[in-house]
Each structure stands twice: as structure tokens, then as C-alpha cells.
Amino acid sequence: IGLLVLVAGVIGVGFLLPDTAHIERAVVIEAKPATVFTALNGFQQFRKWSPWEGLDPDARYVIEGPAMGVGAKQSWRSEDPAVGAGSQEILESVPFEKIVLRLVFEGFDSENLSTYRLRPQGDGTELVWAYDSTFHGDLMARYFGLMLDRMIGPDYERGLAQLKTLIEGLPASDIAGLDVQVLSLESQPMLYVSASSSAEAASETLDAAYGRLAAHLAASGLQPAAAPIAITREYDEETGFWRFDAAMIVDRADPPAAADSGIQAGRSYGGLAIRATHTGAYAATQPTYERLIAYRTIAGFEDNGDSWEAYISPAGAPEAEQVMHIYWPVR
């Protein structure tokens, strides 16, 4: 009878307990909100600061979906019951303000959300990391919710301390105004001319190369399928020496080359790339390059080939209105 009374009491109290649980921790990071947001808006950096990294060295991790933003997803699986299996996926991404993730823990039916909230604080950023769980009437989970802060709170504190160290060691460039996208590109057929030039003669050298390509396309009955591009093979910042391939994407899978004219056939890069848009004079592209490289590092990407430029504006466009896309292959 005493045992039945005890069980009934436990069940009865369980019905009175909250069906939700909430915990949060905060830290101030000496970096701009754009930097903090970019580091958190995907999963390339997550394992570098996660408080649970290393609990099982044999755990398997998979990143899928878009590389950044809504739909980006990381799954994990471990034979260690303390780690288990599950996934986290970005549901909402508000630039420089908030990121909301859905957490799924295999074997549990609770609904779990993790939220990063960012707010400028002086020259830095206040970051609040929150966790919300809804138990859907599960009585045992409600009891678990009473202990959640004591169980997970220290992990959140440790993770935020490690994140602060990571982000404060990243480039300090202000990337807030950078017009950047993360793209998955398909390889396409192209014709190209290899050339080199000083910085002063780059425009003239490019025009000559594109002239040869345009003449060859016309003679071969081909049409350009995209804006002309220039693939950087080598660049010396001190001397301004630039070795590149001036190329045109074409509308035929096997375009004919012209060895006597130095025109070769090949394929463009296929894979993940970040793209920044530069508007204005070509001579002023260096700051855009610098911020794009900073974005790559902050987001946790690695180089994956030669960068290239795509010249979007028609010939003769006013210098202030010229538009160029800068692509940087990453993985």
C-alpha cells in the first residue's frame, strides 16, 4: 500500500510539474555581431568550441543541406550512451540578430529548440545561448526538466567560454556590409586563354584575350552562356604580377579549341564557393577581397582551388556602376 501511495504521489506531482523547461547563459564577445553571427550560422566551426566535443572520439558527424543559414544540418552518432545520436538544424536565421535550431535526440520525443540571440554591446556582442524543451505530457521528462539547468548549464558556460576564445582569435574585419552568398556550383564547359600582366596593363590584357575568345566563338557558332570570367592562377601582391586564364562559359559540352591561337577547352569549377559582389571601380576591389577572405575564415571554410572574377556589367558601363562577382572555392 505504501508503494502504491508513493507511485501515485509521484505520478500526481508529475501532472503538476511544468511541461516545458528553459535555460540560458550569456557571454560578451569582443567582436562585431556580424562576426559572431557568421561563425554560428553553419556548423563548420561548431566542433571547435562545442562543450561536448571529445566525449567520444569515435563519434561520427555529418554536415548536410545548405552550408549556411536555414536548412543547414549536422547529425551525430555515437555508441556511447552519454553522447547518443541526433541532429541539429537551423530553422530561422536573422542576420546579426538571432539563429534558431531544432534539436532532435534519438529515442526522445521532446521538442527542443536552441537559440542564439545577439545584441551589440559597445565594440563587442552580447550572445545569449538558450535552450527550450517541450515534453508533451511525458511525466519522466517533466522531472528531468527540474534538473535541466544544473545538468546542462555548466556545459553552456564552458561552451560559451570556448566560443569567445575562438571568435576573438578570428579576423577583426567588419563584414557586416559584405554582399556575400554561399553557392553550390555545377561545372560547365569553357574556352580560355592563359595570360599574364602587370596591374597597370591588366584591363588591356583582358580585353585582348576576350577579343580572341569572342572571335573564336563567332567562327565556331558558339554562344557565351554566362558572363566572362578571369581565373587567378597566381598573384603577387608586392609587384602586382597577375597570371590568369581569361575564360568564357559556352553553350556546347565539347567546345572546339584552337591551339594555334592559344585557345584551350576545359571546364569551370564545380562545388562549394563563396561569392562577393563588388560594385564600383575595378581598382578598388582589394577591400572586397580582404573582407571575403575574412568571411571565409570566420565561417570556418577552407580553400578549395583558384578564385575567379565574373564581369557582370556590359562593356562601357560607367566605372561607378560596374558590377563584378568574386568567387572563392571552399570546402
Solvent accessible surface area in square Angstrom, and as a share of the most:
residue,aa,sasa,rsa
1,I,171,0.87
2,G,56,0.54
3,L,129,0.64
4,L,129,0.64
5,V,97,0.56
6,L,114,0.57
7,V,70,0.40
8,A,63,0.48
9,G,36,0.35
10,V,68,0.39
11,I,76,0.39
12,G,34,0.33
13,V,74,0.42
14,G,0,0.00
15,F,131,0.55
16,L,151,0.75
17,L,28,0.14
18,P,79,0.50
19,D,44,0.23
20,T,79,0.46
21,A,13,0.10
22,H,98,0.44
23,I,5,0.03
24,E,69,0.31
25,R,55,0.20
26,A,61,0.47
27,V,29,0.16
28,V,53,0.31
29,I,0,0.00
30,E,109,0.49
31,A,16,0.13
32,K,87,0.37
33,P,21,0.13
34,A,3,0.02
35,T,4,0.02
36,V,0,0.00
37,F,13,0.05
38,T,7,0.04
39,A,3,0.02
40,L,8,0.04
41,N,17,0.08
42,G,6,0.05
43,F,7,0.03
44,Q,42,0.19
45,Q,2,0.01
46,F,23,0.09
47,R,105,0.38
48,K,126,0.53
49,W,3,0.01
50,S,8,0.05
51,P,10,0.06
52,W,86,0.30
53,E,71,0.32
54,G,52,0.50
55,L,97,0.48
56,D,25,0.13
57,P,124,0.78
58,D,117,0.60
59,A,13,0.10
60,R,127,0.46
61,Y,62,0.23
62,V,85,0.49
63,I,82,0.41
64,E,79,0.35
65,G,60,0.58
66,P,68,0.43
67,A,16,0.12
68,M,25,0.11
69,G,10,0.10
70,V,90,0.52
71,G,20,0.19
72,A,0,0.00
73,K,60,0.25
74,Q,2,0.01
75,S,27,0.18
76,W,37,0.13
77,R,110,0.40
78,S,12,0.08
79,E,148,0.66
80,D,48,0.25
81,P,131,0.82
82,A,87,0.67
83,V,33,0.19
84,G,25,0.24
85,A,12,0.09
86,G,12,0.12
87,S,15,0.10
88,Q,12,0.05
89,E,40,0.18
90,I,1,0.00
91,L,66,0.33
92,E,69,0.31
93,S,29,0.19
94,V,49,0.28
95,P,82,0.51
96,F,69,0.29
97,E,103,0.46
98,K,63,0.27
99,I,0,0.00
100,V,18,0.10
101,L,2,0.01
102,R,98,0.36
103,L,22,0.11
104,V,71,0.41
105,F,66,0.27
106,E,101,0.45
107,G,79,0.76
108,F,146,0.61
109,D,132,0.68
110,S,31,0.20
111,E,88,0.39
112,N,3,0.01
113,L,58,0.29
114,S,5,0.03
115,T,17,0.10
116,Y,7,0.03
117,R,93,0.34
118,L,14,0.07
119,R,127,0.46
120,P,86,0.54
121,Q,72,0.32
122,G,78,0.75
123,D,116,0.60
124,G,2,0.02
125,T,0,0.00
126,E,39,0.18
127,L,0,0.00
128,V,19,0.11
129,W,7,0.02
130,A,1,0.01
131,Y,15,0.06
132,D,52,0.27
133,S,4,0.03
134,T,42,0.24
135,F,8,0.03
136,H,115,0.51
137,G,36,0.35
138,D,70,0.36
139,L,41,0.20
140,M,145,0.65
141,A,20,0.15
142,R,31,0.11
143,Y,60,0.23
144,F,80,0.33
145,G,14,0.14
146,L,94,0.47
147,M,84,0.38
148,L,2,0.01
149,D,63,0.33
150,R,180,0.66
151,M,99,0.44
152,I,35,0.18
153,G,0,0.00
154,P,67,0.42
155,D,29,0.15
156,Y,4,0.02
157,E,88,0.40
158,R,107,0.39
159,G,0,0.00
160,L,4,0.02
161,A,55,0.42
162,Q,70,0.31
163,L,0,0.00
164,K,62,0.26
165,T,103,0.60
166,L,37,0.19
167,I,2,0.01
168,E,71,0.32
169,G,67,0.64
170,L,27,0.14
171,P,47,0.30
172,A,102,0.79
173,S,41,0.27
174,D,73,0.38
175,I,8,0.04
176,A,47,0.36
177,G,63,0.61
178,L,17,0.08
179,D,83,0.43
180,V,37,0.21
181,Q,85,0.38
182,V,40,0.23
183,L,42,0.21
184,S,99,0.64
185,L,44,0.22
186,E,149,0.67
187,S,43,0.28
188,Q,74,0.33
189,P,20,0.13
190,M,7,0.03
191,L,0,0.00
192,Y,36,0.14
193,V,2,0.01
194,S,64,0.41
195,A,26,0.20
196,S,55,0.36
197,S,11,0.07
198,S,51,0.33
199,A,60,0.46
200,E,155,0.70
201,A,40,0.31
202,A,7,0.05
203,S,77,0.50
204,E,132,0.59
205,T,34,0.20
206,L,15,0.07
207,D,95,0.49
208,A,63,0.48
209,A,3,0.02
210,Y,30,0.11
211,G,41,0.39
212,R,108,0.39
213,L,0,0.00
214,A,49,0.38
215,A,66,0.51
216,H,27,0.12
217,L,6,0.03
218,A,82,0.64
219,A,94,0.73
220,S,28,0.18
221,G,61,0.59
222,L,7,0.03
223,Q,115,0.51
224,P,75,0.47
225,A,57,0.44
226,A,50,0.39
227,A,29,0.22
228,P,41,0.26
229,I,11,0.06
230,A,0,0.00
231,I,13,0.07
232,T,27,0.15
233,R,87,0.32
234,E,83,0.37
235,Y,109,0.41
236,D,57,0.29
237,E,137,0.62
238,E,169,0.76
239,T,99,0.58
240,G,7,0.07
241,F,79,0.33
242,W,14,0.05
243,R,108,0.39
244,F,0,0.00
245,D,8,0.04
246,A,0,0.00
247,A,0,0.00
248,M,23,0.10
249,I,8,0.04
250,V,4,0.02
251,D,88,0.46
252,R,93,0.34
253,A,84,0.65
254,D,109,0.57
255,P,12,0.07
256,P,52,0.33
257,A,55,0.43
258,A,19,0.15
259,A,96,0.74
260,D,138,0.72
261,S,50,0.32
262,G,32,0.31
263,I,3,0.01
264,Q,79,0.35
265,A,47,0.37
266,G,26,0.25
267,R,133,0.49
268,S,18,0.12
269,Y,50,0.19
270,G,41,0.39
271,G,26,0.25
272,L,48,0.24
273,A,0,0.00
274,I,0,0.00
275,R,47,0.17
276,A,0,0.00
277,T,35,0.20
278,H,17,0.07
279,T,85,0.50
280,G,13,0.13
281,A,27,0.21
282,Y,84,0.32
283,A,101,0.78
284,A,52,0.40
285,T,13,0.07
286,Q,81,0.36
287,P,74,0.47
288,T,14,0.08
289,Y,34,0.13
290,E,94,0.42
291,R,72,0.26
292,L,0,0.00
293,I,58,0.30
294,A,5,0.04
295,Y,21,0.08
296,R,40,0.14
297,T,48,0.28
298,I,0,0.00
299,A,2,0.02
300,G,15,0.15
301,F,10,0.04
302,E,104,0.46
303,D,67,0.35
304,N,53,0.27
305,G,48,0.46
306,D,59,0.31
307,S,14,0.09
308,W,22,0.08
309,E,6,0.03
310,A,6,0.05
311,Y,43,0.16
312,I,75,0.38
313,S,30,0.19
314,P,108,0.68
315,A,112,0.87
316,G,82,0.79
317,A,20,0.15
318,P,79,0.49
319,E,109,0.49
320,A,82,0.64
321,E,111,0.50
322,Q,64,0.29
323,V,43,0.25
324,M,10,0.04
325,H,28,0.12
326,I,0,0.00
327,Y,25,0.09
328,W,39,0.14
329,P,0,0.00
330,V,1,0.00
331,R,155,0.57
